[in-house]
C-alpha cells in the first residue's frame, strides 16, 4: 500500500545549489532550447512535495494551472520569461493543498451566520444566556421565526454529566421554536414549541434511524437522536437560493484560509450542488468540490436519483479550473460513542457503573443497516459507478462496513474507492482489512486528544482494553492502511492545523484543562510525514484525483499552499499555530497573495 512511507529525501537549499554548481562544472550542459516561459515561478523555498520519496526542493514553476518544474532555483529560473511573475519565498514552506475528505461545508458556512455556541464548555445558565442574547437581538422575528443554535458541545456542559431538556429552553423569554444542534451532528435539543410544530408527542414512534428520548411518563424530553432530528428540521424554512450562495461563499472563504483546495461534502443536498455549480459557472469556485448525496436506509433504489444528480451537476474531467464532482455516496451505519447517546454500534456492550465497579450494561448502540441489505446496496452503488462512503464509528459498525466492502471486492469492483468515515473504534482483528480491501479511513484527527468527548464520555464506558483501540490512526497506518483527513466541520471548528498537530501529539491545547493529562493513547500517534500525507495525497486518492493533486510534481495541477512556518521542523505543539499565507488552486490565488511580505 502507498502508506508504507519510503525514506524521505531532504535536500537543503544550500546543498541543492552546491550540487547543481558541482554538476555544471564537471559536466557542461549541452545547449538546449529554453522552456516556454511559465506564468509563475516560486524560488528560495522549502518545497515539500509529498511525492513517493517525500522529497524536498527549492523551487517550482507553474504554467496554465499546472506544475511544469520542481527542483532547484536555477532550474526554475530557466522557466522565467518577460511575462513571468517570480516570487522569492524567503525560505517558507510550500506543500500540496489540503484535501478534506469529510466535511459539511454548507452547515459550517451557515453556522458562521447563526446563533453560535462556539463549541464552548458551558453551564446551563451560560448556555441559556447565549441563546437569550440572540433572541433579544432578533426580537423582530417573534413569535414564529425559527431559532437555530449551532456548535453545542453537549459533552462539555458543566458540571460533567448534565443533561439538558426542553425545560431549559422553555425557560427562555420567547415564544419562538428553538432548535439546538450538537456539534457531533447526532443530537438535537428542541423546545416545546418546536415539538408542537413538528407534531411530536408521546404517541410518535421512533423513526428507523433515530430515537425520540422520553421521560418516565413517555413524554418527549426535547432530545432527538440521529434521524429523529429530521422530524423537527423538516419544519425549518429552507434557505433561499440567494442565501445558499452566501453560505457557500462563506464556507469557501473559510476553507481557503485553512489551505483546503479539495473537499468532499459528506451529506450533499441538491441545494448545495446547485449553489456550488452556480459558483463554478461564475468562476467563483475556489476549491475542487466533491459531493456525496445521502442514501438512507429506507431507500429501495436510489440509483436513478443519484444518476440524475450526476448528469445534472458533475463537471466531468478534472481541469485546472476547479469544478464539481458527483461520484461519492454517503451511508450511515450507526451514531456516536459518547455518553449519554451511545448510539454507535459496538461488539460488546457499553459499560455501566454499579456498586463501585464498571460492568457490562445492556446498550450496544444502533445498527441502521442489516448486513445483507448493506451488502446489496453497496454492490448496486458500485455497479452504477459511485464510491460508497460509510459513517461507521463503533467496532461493530466498522466490521459490518468492511464486510460489505469485502463483498464488493469479491464481486470484481476493483476501481471503486470505498471509505469509512470516522472509524473511531476498530477491533484489532479488523485493522489489517483496511489495507487488504483498499479502504480509506477518513478520520477526524481533532478527536484524538483528551477532552470531554473522549476521556470523560467515552473512556470509562469502553474500559481499558477497548480504549487502546480508540481513534486508531496509528494502528491503521502501521498496518499499511490509508488514513485521510476528514474534519467533519462543523462537528468541530474548522481548524485543520490543530487537527494535524493533534494526530501527531495526541495532546490537548496547552490552555486546555485536559493538557495536564499529556498524550492520549500515544501509541496511536502518526508521524509528521504520515499526517501530512494523510491530509494531502491520501485525500486525493480517496476522491480519485491523485493523478492530478495531492503532491507537487511536474504535470500535476498547481494546488498548493505557502505557510508561515515549516511544519516539518517547528516543535510539534506549534503546528497548531500555522497560518496559510497563500492558497493556489489551478495556479490561481484563492487566499492571501503573492506579496508574502
RODO-2510 file (C-alpha; in nm, 4 decimals, decimal comma):
residues 597
     n   res          X          Y          Z
     1     x     0,0000     0,0000     0,0000
     2     x     0,1171     0,3549    -0,0658
     3     x     0,1048     0,4433     0,3030
     4     x     0,4199     0,2433     0,3697
     5     x     0,6355     0,5505     0,3549
     6     x     0,9788     0,5257     0,1938
     7     x     1,2748     0,7140     0,3334
     8     x     1,2274     1,0881     0,2983
     9     x     1,4799     1,2734     0,0806
    10     x     1,5626     1,6151     0,2242
    11     x     1,7807     1,8457     0,0195
    12     x     1,8508     2,1842     0,1710
    13     x     1,8682     2,4937    -0,0448
    14     x     2,2434     2,5147     0,0071
    15     x     2,3009     2,1507    -0,0765
    16     x     2,0904     2,1764    -0,3887
    17     x     2,2759     2,4849    -0,5084
    18     x     2,6139     2,3282    -0,4377
    19     x     2,5184     2,0064    -0,6137
    20     x     2,3967     2,1981    -0,9152
    21     x     2,7178     2,4052    -0,9324
    22     x     2,9401     2,0988    -0,8992
    23     x     2,7447     1,9087    -1,1622
    24     x     2,7592     2,2025    -1,4031
    25     x     3,1350     2,2314    -1,3592
    26     x     3,2037     1,8624    -1,4073
    27     x     2,9590     1,8016    -1,6897
    28     x     2,8912     2,1122    -1,9013
    29     x     2,5276     2,1016    -2,0065
    30     x     2,4630     2,0610    -2,3781
    31     x     2,2917     2,3505    -2,5488
    32     x     1,9169     2,3091    -2,5408
    33     x     1,6166     2,5262    -2,6100
    34     x     1,4857     2,7258    -2,3166
    35     x     1,1459     2,6037    -2,1918
    36     x     0,8349     2,8058    -2,2596
    37     x     0,8015     3,0920    -2,0094
    38     x     0,5936     2,9988    -1,7063
    39     x     0,3148     3,2071    -1,5567
    40     x     0,4594     3,1894    -1,2057
    41     x     0,7928     3,0828    -1,0585
    42     x     0,8415     3,0320    -0,6850
    43     x     1,2036     3,0242    -0,5664
    44     x     1,4001     3,0092    -0,2445
    45     x     1,1592     2,7871    -0,0571
    46     x     1,1254     2,4590     0,1265
    47     x     0,9096     2,2735    -0,1261
    48     x     0,7739     1,9654     0,0495
    49     x     0,6392     1,7595    -0,2393
    50     x     0,4678     1,4535    -0,0818
    51     x     0,5914     1,2560    -0,3816
    52     x     0,6894     0,8917    -0,3386
    53     x     1,0073     0,9901    -0,1537
    54     x     0,8633     1,2934     0,0279
    55     x     1,1431     1,4862    -0,1416
    56     x     1,2157     1,8493    -0,0629
    57     x     1,3241     2,1032    -0,3248
    58     x     1,3847     2,4765    -0,3593
    59     x     1,1551     2,5954    -0,6319
    60     x     0,8809     2,5242    -0,8796
    61     x     0,7298     2,6717    -1,1930
    62     x     0,3631     2,6892    -1,2926
    63     x     0,2122     2,7315    -1,6368
    64     x    -0,1505     2,7020    -1,7458
    65     x    -0,2554     2,5988    -1,3965
    66     x    -0,0121     2,3055    -1,3839
    67     x     0,3282     2,2488    -1,2327
    68     x     0,5887     2,2312    -1,5092
    69     x     0,9026     2,2107    -1,2974
    70     x     1,0075     2,1175    -0,9427
    71     x     1,3716     2,1398    -0,8428
    72     x     1,6442     2,3994    -0,7901
    73     x     1,6225     2,7757    -0,8057
    74     x     1,8497     2,7720    -1,1077
    75     x     1,6312     2,5218    -1,2899
    76     x     1,3137     2,7127    -1,2062
    77     x     1,4550     3,0426    -1,3310
    78     x     1,5011     2,8883    -1,6750
    79     x     1,1217     2,8965    -1,6917
    80     x     1,1084     3,2720    -1,6277
    81     x     1,0298     3,4987    -1,9227
    82     x     0,9208     3,8569    -1,9704
    83     x     0,5665     3,7893    -1,8538
    84     x     0,6568     3,5514    -1,5688
    85     x     0,5921     3,6542    -1,2108
    86     x     0,8840     3,5427    -0,9950
    87     x     0,8267     3,5222    -0,6191
    88     x     1,1026     3,4720    -0,3628
    89     x     0,9606     3,2523    -0,0884
    90     x     1,2244     3,3581     0,1616
    91     x     1,2690     3,0015     0,2842
    92     x     0,8992     2,9484     0,3528
    93     x     0,7418     2,6061     0,3298
    94     x     0,5361     2,5125     0,0229
    95     x     0,3276     2,1949     0,0206
    96     x     0,0239     2,0486    -0,1576
    97     x    -0,3130     2,1970    -0,0663
    98     x    -0,5109     2,0134     0,1991
    99     x    -0,7780     1,7619     0,0999
   100     x    -1,0654     1,7419     0,3468
   101     x    -1,2340     1,4108     0,2752
   102     x    -1,5345     1,4553     0,5058
   103     x    -1,6866     1,7958     0,5703
   104     x    -2,0289     1,9594     0,5888
   105     x    -1,9372     2,2924     0,4370
   106     x    -2,2909     2,4264     0,3964
   107     x    -2,3716     2,3633     0,7631
   108     x    -2,0327     2,5078     0,8515
   109     x    -2,0862     2,8184     0,6442
   110     x    -2,4393     2,8663     0,7788
   111     x    -2,3114     2,8165     1,1326
   112     x    -2,0828     3,1142     1,0911
   113     x    -2,4015     3,3182     1,0362
   114     x    -2,6323     3,1578     1,3009
   115     x    -2,6612     3,1636     1,6816
   116     x    -2,3173     3,0264     1,7636
   117     x    -2,2427     2,8432     2,0905
   118     x    -1,8771     2,8229     1,9794
   119     x    -1,8139     2,4642     2,0993
   120     x    -1,7659     2,6102     2,4483
   121     x    -1,7783     2,4300     2,7817
   122     x    -2,0863     2,5958     2,9325
   123     x    -2,3006     2,5781     3,2420
   124     x    -2,6760     2,5598     3,1854
   125     x    -2,7027     2,9270     3,2786
   126     x    -2,4306     3,0284     3,0285
   127     x    -2,5937     2,8147     2,7600
   128     x    -2,9259     2,9888     2,8190
   129     x    -2,7679     3,3338     2,8299
   130     x    -2,6099     3,2998     2,4829
   131     x    -2,9371     3,1926     2,3245
   132     x    -3,1328     3,4617     2,5078
   133     x    -2,8902     3,7260     2,3826
   134     x    -2,9507     3,6079     2,0263
   135     x    -3,3259     3,6119     2,0873
   136     x    -3,3078     3,9682     2,2127
   137     x    -3,1077     4,0784     1,9074
   138     x    -3,3613     3,9198     1,6730
   139     x    -3,6766     4,0107     1,8639
   140     x    -3,8360     4,1319     1,5400
   141     x    -3,8812     3,7632     1,4475
   142     x    -4,1173     3,6902     1,7379
   143     x    -4,3288     3,4828     1,7742
   144     x    -4,2813     3,2413     1,4844
   145     x    -3,9271     3,2807     1,3493
   146     x    -3,7233     2,9664     1,3995
   147     x    -3,4069     2,9906     1,6086
   148     x    -3,1237     2,7568     1,5114
   149     x    -2,8340     2,7440     1,7585
   150     x    -2,5249     2,5544     1,6445
   151     x    -2,1938     2,4206     1,7748
   152     x    -2,3429     2,2938     2,1012
   153     x    -2,0691     2,0872     2,2678
   154     x    -2,3089     1,8759     2,4689
   155     x    -2,0413     1,6566     2,6283
   156     x    -1,8774     1,9694     2,7736
   157     x    -2,1858     2,1056     2,9534
   158     x    -2,0849     2,1690     3,3144
   159     x    -2,0947     2,0091     3,5581
   160     x    -1,9987     1,6906     3,3757
   161     x    -2,2917     1,4595     3,3076
   162     x    -2,5523     1,7374     3,2923
   163     x    -2,8357     1,6510     3,0539
   164     x    -3,0368     1,9342     2,9038
   165     x    -3,4058     1,9005     2,8208
   166     x    -3,6777     2,1092     2,6595
   167     x    -3,7389     2,2698     3,0012
   168     x    -3,4049     2,4500     2,9759
   169     x    -3,5190     2,6101     2,6502
   170     x    -3,8798     2,6632     2,7604
   171     x    -3,7453     2,8844     3,0420
   172     x    -3,6196     3,1425     2,7896
   173     x    -3,8141     3,4617     2,7241
   174     x    -3,9582     3,3758     2,3839
   175     x    -4,2441     3,2070     2,2045
   176     x    -4,0279     3,1096     1,9086
   177     x    -3,9444     2,7476     1,8162
   178     x    -3,5825     2,6703     1,9099
   179     x    -3,3539     2,4014     1,7687
   180     x    -3,0083     2,3461     1,9190
   181     x    -2,7789     2,1290     1,7097
   182     x    -2,4995     1,9405     1,8827
   183     x    -2,1537     1,9725     1,7386
   184     x    -2,1310     1,5948     1,6874
   185     x    -2,4209     1,6139     1,4423
   186     x    -2,6165     1,3359     1,6090
   187     x    -2,8169     1,5032     1,8858
   188     x    -3,0679     1,7880     1,8664
   189     x    -3,2327     1,9677     2,1578
   190     x    -3,5645     2,1456     2,0918
   191     x    -3,8181     2,3368     2,2965
   192     x    -4,1844     2,2534     2,3398
   193     x    -4,2899     2,4914     2,0625
   194     x    -4,0679     2,3102     1,8121
   195     x    -4,2041     1,9704     1,9227
   196     x    -4,5574     2,1031     1,8791
   197     x    -4,4919     2,2360     1,5288
   198     x    -4,3328     1,9039     1,4291
   199     x    -4,6257     1,7074     1,5717
   200     x    -4,4049     1,5061     1,8074
   201     x    -4,5980     1,3680     2,1035
   202     x    -4,5825     1,0706     2,3366
   203     x    -4,7575     0,8712     2,0640
   204     x    -4,4999     0,9474     1,7943
   205     x    -4,2985     0,6398     1,7002
   206     x    -3,9212     0,6434     1,6648
   207     x    -3,8017     0,6610     1,3036
   208     x    -3,5936     0,3618     1,1854
   209     x    -3,2704     0,5613     1,2038
   210     x    -3,3176     0,7577     1,5256
   211     x    -3,4635     0,7945     1,8730
   212     x    -3,7037     1,0374     2,0426
   213     x    -3,5893     1,0405     2,4043
   214     x    -3,8715     1,0241     2,6586
   215     x    -3,9194     1,0793     3,0295
   216     x    -4,0672     0,8324     3,2788
   217     x    -4,4177     0,9214     3,1611
   218     x    -4,3311     0,8627     2,7955
   219     x    -4,3323     1,2326     2,7057
   220     x    -4,0607     1,3616     2,4699
   221     x    -3,7777     1,5287     2,6649
   222     x    -3,6747     1,7510     2,3748
   223     x    -3,3701     1,5381     2,2916
   224     x    -3,3757     1,3852     1,9428
   225     x    -3,1065     1,1410     1,8356
   226     x    -2,9879     1,0918     1,4764
   227     x    -3,2754     1,0595     1,2255
   228     x    -3,5327     1,1750     1,4789
   229     x    -3,3883     1,5244     1,4397
   230     x    -3,5235     1,5304     1,0854
   231     x    -3,8798     1,5358     1,2206
   232     x    -3,8206     1,8878     1,3502
   233     x    -3,5660     2,0101     1,0991
   234     x    -3,8103     1,9353     0,8184
   235     x    -4,0247     2,2183     0,9579
   236     x    -3,7474     2,4803     0,9445
   237     x    -3,7758     2,7016     0,6357
   238     x    -3,5023     2,6233     0,3869
   239     x    -3,2544     2,8972     0,2914
   240     x    -3,3358     3,0787    -0,0309
   241     x    -3,1235     3,0386    -0,3431
   242     x    -2,9508     3,3695    -0,2688
   243     x    -2,8883     3,2692     0,0939
   244     x    -2,7369     2,9384    -0,0176
   245     x    -2,4915     3,1232    -0,2412
   246     x    -2,3905     3,3418     0,0528
   247     x    -2,3454     3,0332     0,2710
   248     x    -2,1354     2,8590     0,0035
   249     x    -1,9126     3,1648    -0,0441
   250     x    -1,8682     3,1940     0,3330
   251     x    -1,7668     2,8280     0,3549
   252     x    -1,5258     2,8526     0,0610
   253     x    -1,3503     3,1529     0,2139
   254     x    -1,3072     2,9668     0,5429
   255     x    -1,1723     2,6559     0,3662
   256     x    -0,9283     2,8569     0,1516
   257     x    -0,7946     3,0337     0,4607
   258     x    -0,7140     2,6913     0,6080
   259     x    -0,5381     2,5835     0,2885
   260     x    -0,8090     2,3396     0,1747
   261     x    -0,8009     2,3034    -0,2034
   262     x    -1,0252     1,9937    -0,2328
   263     x    -1,3147     1,8851    -0,0122
   264     x    -1,5989     1,6339    -0,0029
   265     x    -1,9449     1,7266     0,1232
   266     x    -2,0414     1,4199     0,3246
   267     x    -2,4203     1,4684     0,3159
   268     x    -2,4723     1,6634    -0,0033
   269     x    -2,8121     1,8150    -0,0685
   270     x    -2,9318     1,9268    -0,4085
   271     x    -2,9370     2,2824    -0,2743
   272     x    -2,5639     2,2553    -0,2089
   273     x    -2,4996     2,1071    -0,5520
   274     x    -2,6990     2,3862    -0,7122
   275     x    -2,5128     2,6568    -0,5184
   276     x    -2,1638     2,5286    -0,5917
   277     x    -2,2426     2,4566    -0,9559
   278     x    -2,3647     2,8151    -0,9886
   279     x    -2,0417     2,9443    -0,8336
   280     x    -1,8380     2,7194    -1,0627
   281     x    -2,0172     2,8613    -1,3657
   282     x    -1,9363     3,2122    -1,2488
   283     x    -1,5704     3,1306    -1,1908
   284     x    -1,6122     3,1783    -0,8145
   285     x    -1,5373     2,8220    -0,7045
   286     x    -1,2143     2,8250    -0,5031
   287     x    -1,1761     2,4535    -0,4241
   288     x    -1,2367     2,1240    -0,6026
   289     x    -1,5778     2,0254    -0,4726
   290     x    -1,6882     1,6633    -0,4374
   291     x    -2,0386     1,5754    -0,3226
   292     x    -2,1758     1,2607    -0,1580
   293     x    -2,5582     1,2579    -0,1568
   294     x    -2,7154     1,0586     0,1242
   295     x    -2,8584     0,7111     0,0699
   296     x    -3,0992     0,6476     0,3547
   297     x    -3,1741     0,3038     0,4958
   298     x    -3,5330     0,3423     0,3711
   299     x    -3,4182     0,3947     0,0094
   300     x    -3,5002     0,0951    -0,2092
   301     x    -3,3450     0,2077    -0,5357
   302     x    -3,1575     0,5390    -0,5078
   303     x    -2,9569     0,4863    -0,8260
   304     x    -3,1932     0,6726    -1,0637
   305     x    -3,1879     0,9748    -0,8310
   306     x    -2,8102     0,9612    -0,7958
   307     x    -2,7590     0,9296    -1,1709
   308     x    -2,9836     1,2296    -1,2274
   309     x    -2,7745     1,4365    -0,9846
   310     x    -2,4552     1,3217    -1,1534
   311     x    -2,5836     1,4068    -1,5021
   312     x    -2,7055     1,7470    -1,3907
   313     x    -2,4177     1,8644    -1,1723
   314     x    -2,0976     1,6672    -1,2352
   315     x    -1,8485     1,8809    -1,4252
   316     x    -1,6669     1,5970    -1,5959
   317     x    -1,2919     1,5536    -1,6174
   318     x    -1,0659     1,7407    -1,3763
   319     x    -0,9280     2,0642    -1,5172
   320     x    -0,7156     2,3485    -1,3842
   321     x    -1,0275     2,5482    -1,3071
   322     x    -1,1982     2,3819    -1,0078
   323     x    -1,5301     2,2124    -1,0674
   324     x    -1,7978     1,9929    -0,9136
   325     x    -1,7759     1,6122    -0,8922
   326     x    -2,0594     1,3736    -0,8033
   327     x    -1,9255     1,0210    -0,7681
   328     x    -1,9498     0,9573    -0,3928
   329     x    -2,2464     0,8412    -0,1820
   330     x    -2,2937     0,8681     0,1952
   331     x    -2,4494     0,5992     0,4164
   332     x    -2,4931     0,5893     0,7958
   333     x    -2,4224     0,2648     0,9806
   334     x    -2,4516     0,3972     1,3373
   335     x    -2,4327     0,7009     1,5652
   336     x    -2,1790     0,8149     1,8277
   337     x    -1,9861     0,6553     2,1128
   338     x    -2,0290     0,9408     2,3588
   339     x    -2,2388     0,9059     2,6720
   340     x    -2,5298     0,9558     2,7133
   341     x    -2,6251     0,8940     2,3463
   342     x    -2,4097     0,5825     2,2907
   343     x    -2,5687     0,5144     1,9525
   344     x    -2,2508     0,3776     1,7920
   345     x    -2,2797     0,0024     1,7296
   346     x    -2,0311    -0,1939     1,9427
   347     x    -1,9355    -0,5608     1,9529
   348     x    -1,9586    -0,5739     2,3333
   349     x    -2,1980    -0,3689     2,5488
   350     x    -2,1072    -0,0297     2,6857
   351     x    -2,0008    -0,0425     3,0492
   352     x    -2,2105     0,0974     3,3344
   353     x    -2,1016     0,1942     3,6853
   354     x    -2,2596    -0,0241     3,9524
   355     x    -2,1561    -0,0800     4,3117
   356     x    -1,8200     0,0956     4,2604
   357     x    -1,7361    -0,1203     3,9573
   358     x    -1,7681    -0,0840     3,5801
   359     x    -1,9603    -0,3787     3,4387
   360     x    -2,1229    -0,4647     3,1068
   361     x    -2,4558    -0,2947     3,0598
   362     x    -2,7304    -0,3555     2,8056
   363     x    -2,6650    -0,0817     2,5480
   364     x    -2,4884    -0,1882     2,2294
   365     x    -2,5751     0,1120     2,0139
   366     x    -2,7690     0,1276     1,6907
   367     x    -2,7069    -0,0535     1,3629
   368     x    -2,9097     0,1161     1,0932
   369     x    -2,8361    -0,1253     0,8076
   370     x    -2,8784    -0,5024     0,8223
   371     x    -2,5640    -0,6642     0,6750
   372     x    -2,7408    -0,8275     0,3808
   373     x    -2,9159    -0,5030     0,2906
   374     x    -2,5932    -0,3027     0,3177
   375     x    -2,4071    -0,5535     0,1004
   376     x    -2,6746    -0,5364    -0,1671
   377     x    -2,6817    -0,1561    -0,1599
   378     x    -2,3042    -0,1093    -0,1872
   379     x    -2,2953    -0,3526    -0,4798
   380     x    -2,5740    -0,1619    -0,6519
   381     x    -2,3949     0,1695    -0,5958
   382     x    -2,0605     0,0341    -0,7180
   383     x    -2,2221    -0,1073    -1,0313
   384     x    -2,3526     0,2427    -1,1050
   385     x    -2,0032     0,3899    -1,0608
   386     x    -2,0462     0,5501    -0,7174
   387     x    -1,7892     0,5280    -0,4376
   388     x    -1,9613     0,4431    -0,1067
   389     x    -1,8631     0,6488     0,1988
   390     x    -1,9983     0,4821     0,5138
   391     x    -2,0231     0,6515     0,8525
   392     x    -1,9128     0,3792     1,0958
   393     x    -1,7889     0,4692     1,4439
   394     x    -1,8360     0,1652     1,6690
   395     x    -1,6293    -0,1506     1,6193
   396     x    -1,9362    -0,3498     1,5156
   397     x    -2,0396    -0,0886     1,2594
   398     x    -1,6856    -0,0810     1,1206
   399     x    -1,6844    -0,4595     1,0859
   400     x    -2,0185    -0,4661     0,9051
   401     x    -1,8991    -0,1910     0,6695
   402     x    -1,5765    -0,3802     0,5964
   403     x    -1,7780    -0,6959     0,5312
   404     x    -1,9821    -0,5040     0,2740
   405     x    -1,6641    -0,3795     0,1077
   406     x    -1,5239    -0,7324     0,1061
   407     x    -1,8342    -0,8442    -0,0845
   408     x    -1,7844    -0,5521    -0,3218
   409     x    -1,4256    -0,6585    -0,3926
   410     x    -1,5240    -1,0221    -0,4385
   411     x    -1,7733    -0,9073    -0,6995
   412     x    -1,4847    -0,7605    -0,9008
   413     x    -1,5268    -0,3884    -0,8296
   414     x    -1,1570    -0,3054    -0,8120
   415     x    -1,1729     0,0563    -0,9296
   416     x    -1,4226     0,1709    -0,6648
   417     x    -1,2708     0,3860    -0,3855
   418     x    -1,4676     0,2895    -0,0725
   419     x    -1,4210     0,4822     0,2511
   420     x    -1,5217     0,4529     0,6147
   421     x    -1,5793     0,7827     0,7899
   422     x    -1,4519     0,8274     1,1464
   423     x    -1,3684     0,4633     1,2375
   424     x    -1,3281     0,5738     1,5994
   425     x    -1,3266     0,2234     1,7436
   426     x    -1,1800    -0,0637     1,5396
   427     x    -1,1347    -0,4152     1,6690
   428     x    -0,7696    -0,5260     1,6250
   429     x    -0,8840    -0,8148     1,4045
   430     x    -1,0279    -0,5646     1,1561
   431     x    -0,7319    -0,3275     1,1386
   432     x    -0,5458    -0,5173     0,8589
   433     x    -0,8628    -0,5341     0,6479
   434     x    -0,8414    -0,1634     0,5572
   435     x    -0,5208    -0,2251     0,3628
   436     x    -0,6323    -0,5603     0,2256
   437     x    -0,9585    -0,4177     0,0900
   438     x    -0,8085    -0,0809    -0,0127
   439     x    -1,0494     0,1101     0,2108
   440     x    -0,9658     0,4668     0,3152
   441     x    -1,0329     0,5654     0,6751
   442     x    -1,1417     0,9322     0,6645
   443     x    -1,0746     1,0243     1,0256
   444     x    -1,1328     1,3261     1,2470
   445     x    -0,7860     1,3949     1,3806
   446     x    -0,9144     1,6620     1,6209
   447     x    -1,0807     1,3918     1,8340
   448     x    -0,7504     1,2196     1,9113
   449     x    -0,6858     1,4104     2,2351
   450     x    -0,8014     1,4237     2,5976
   451     x    -1,1318     1,6155     2,6086
   452     x    -1,4840     1,5843     2,7488
   453     x    -1,5909     1,3868     2,4402
   454     x    -1,3107     1,1332     2,4844
   455     x    -1,1746     1,0739     2,8341
   456     x    -1,4998     1,1698     3,0084
   457     x    -1,7794     1,0448     2,7855
   458     x    -1,6109     0,7503     2,6078
   459     x    -1,3156     0,6083     2,8028
   460     x    -1,4999     0,4875     3,1165
   461     x    -1,7734     0,3254     2,9092
   462     x    -1,5320     0,1239     2,6934
   463     x    -1,2861     0,0031     2,9545
   464     x    -0,9038    -0,0120     2,9241
   465     x    -0,8827    -0,2869     2,6591
   466     x    -1,1121    -0,1211     2,4072
   467     x    -0,9782     0,2244     2,4934
   468     x    -0,6456     0,1262     2,3352
   469     x    -0,8299     0,0902     2,0042
   470     x    -0,9965     0,4329     2,0214
   471     x    -0,9070     0,6749     1,7386
   472     x    -0,6686     0,4126     1,5929
   473     x    -0,4859     0,6216     1,3313
   474     x    -0,1511     0,4739     1,4356
   475     x    -0,2672     0,1116     1,4199
   476     x    -0,4223     0,1594     1,0754
   477     x    -0,1157     0,3377     0,9371
   478     x     0,1326     0,0798     1,0695
   479     x    -0,0803    -0,1964     0,9153
   480     x    -0,0477    -0,0296     0,5744
   481     x    -0,3950     0,1229     0,5752
   482     x    -0,4710     0,4550     0,4132
   483     x    -0,5761     0,7263     0,6562
   484     x    -0,7113     1,0586     0,5290
   485     x    -0,8166     1,3812     0,6963
   486     x    -1,1885     1,4356     0,7453
   487     x    -1,2507     1,7429     0,9605
   488     x    -1,6277     1,6845     0,9879
   489     x    -1,6677     2,0630     1,0199
   490     x    -1,8875     2,1947     1,1814
   491     x    -1,8891     1,8984     1,4207
   492     x    -1,5667     2,0644     1,5392
   493     x    -1,4288     2,4061     1,4479
   494     x    -1,2626     2,4316     1,1074
   495     x    -0,9035     2,4238     1,2298
   496     x    -0,7098     2,1824     1,0100
   497     x    -0,3708     2,2682     1,1576
   498     x    -0,4783     2,1967     1,5128
   499     x    -0,6209     1,8673     1,3833
   500     x    -0,2899     1,7779     1,2161
   501     x    -0,0976     1,8728     1,5288
   502     x    -0,3356     1,6639     1,7401
   503     x    -0,2914     1,3413     1,5433
   504     x     0,0855     1,3863     1,5753
   505     x     0,0962     1,4651     1,9500
   506     x    -0,2370     1,3240     2,0807
   507     x    -0,2390     1,6141     2,3291
   508     x    -0,4907     1,8819     2,4209
   509     x    -0,4173     2,2502     2,3649
   510     x    -0,1774     2,3985     2,6205
   511     x    -0,4528     2,6208     2,7649
   512     x    -0,6990     2,3312     2,7992
   513     x    -0,7744     2,1889     3,1452
   514     x    -0,7045     1,8487     2,9862
   515     x    -0,3473     1,9386     2,8851
   516     x    -0,2120     1,8042     3,2136
   517     x    -0,3205     1,4544     3,1080
   518     x    -0,0484     1,4501     2,8421
   519     x    -0,0796     1,2342     2,5320
   520     x    -0,3930     1,0268     2,4895
   521     x    -0,3127     0,6719     2,3718
   522     x     0,0328     0,7798     2,2444
   523     x     0,0802     0,4518     2,0579
   524     x    -0,1777     0,5799     1,8081
   525     x     0,0276     0,8824     1,7001
   526     x     0,1089     0,9495     1,3362
   527     x     0,4490     1,0784     1,2317
   528     x     0,4602     1,4241     1,0768
   529     x     0,5212     1,2788     0,7333
   530     x     0,2275     1,0384     0,7712
   531     x    -0,0037     1,3154     0,8958
   532     x     0,0847     1,5486     0,6087
   533     x     0,0395     1,2653     0,3583
   534     x    -0,2976     1,1838     0,5109
   535     x    -0,4088     1,5455     0,4661
   536     x    -0,2877     1,5670     0,1055
   537     x    -0,2130     1,2668    -0,1144
   538     x    -0,4320     1,0194     0,0724
   539     x    -0,7292     1,2540     0,0480
   540     x    -0,6646     1,2906    -0,3242
   541     x    -0,6593     0,9111    -0,3573
   542     x    -0,9839     0,8767    -0,1620
   543     x    -1,1514     1,1127    -0,4088
   544     x    -0,9977     0,9587    -0,7188
   545     x    -0,7829     1,2545    -0,8229
   546     x    -0,4342     1,1528    -0,7079
   547     x    -0,3133     1,1709    -1,0692
   548     x    -0,3904     1,5438    -1,0594
   549     x    -0,3423     1,6652    -0,6998
   550     x    -0,2092     1,5619    -0,3615
   551     x     0,1614     1,6061    -0,4384
   552     x     0,3797     1,8697    -0,6062
   553     x     0,5118     1,7045    -0,9212
   554     x     0,5597     1,8157    -1,2794
   555     x     0,2377     1,7606    -1,4738
   556     x     0,0071     1,7882    -1,1728
   557     x    -0,2277     2,0752    -1,1054
   558     x    -0,0884     2,3720    -0,9136
   559     x    -0,2978     2,3261    -0,5995
   560     x    -0,0574     2,4346    -0,3281
   561     x    -0,0167     2,6410    -0,0135
   562     x     0,2573     2,8568     0,1375
   563     x     0,2874     2,8515     0,5174
   564     x     0,4247     3,0976     0,7703
   565     x     0,6322     2,8242     0,9358
   566     x     0,7876     2,4920     0,8488
   567     x     0,5597     2,2281     0,9999
   568     x     0,8251     1,9621     0,9464
   569     x     1,0731     2,1453     1,1684
   570     x     0,8943     2,3529     1,4331
   571     x     0,8144     2,1956     1,7727
   572     x     0,5124     1,9748     1,7221
   573     x     0,2838     2,1758     1,9520
   574     x     0,3452     2,4845     1,7370
   575     x     0,1950     2,3205     1,4283
   576     x    -0,1475     2,4228     1,5604
   577     x    -0,0466     2,7896     1,5187
   578     x     0,0285     2,7545     1,1464
   579     x    -0,1083     3,0275     0,9216
   580     x    -0,1644     2,9860     0,5495
   581     x    -0,0153     3,2836     0,3648
   582     x    -0,1138     3,1768     0,0150
   583     x    -0,3529     2,9222    -0,1349
   584     x    -0,3404     2,8442    -0,5064
   585     x    -0,5939     2,6292    -0,6901
   586     x    -0,5098     2,5546    -1,0511
   587     x    -0,2411     2,8206    -1,0273
   588     x    -0,4900     3,0914    -0,9267
   589     x    -0,4749     3,2782    -0,5959
   590     x    -0,7824     3,1969    -0,3830
   591     x    -0,6466     3,3129    -0,0456
   592     x    -0,3719     3,5534     0,0531
   593     x    -0,1483     3,6996    -0,2126
   594     x     0,1833     3,6616    -0,3908
   595     x     0,3269     3,9501    -0,1874
   596     x     0,4342     3,7347     0,1056
   597     x     0,5890     4,0238     0,2941
***
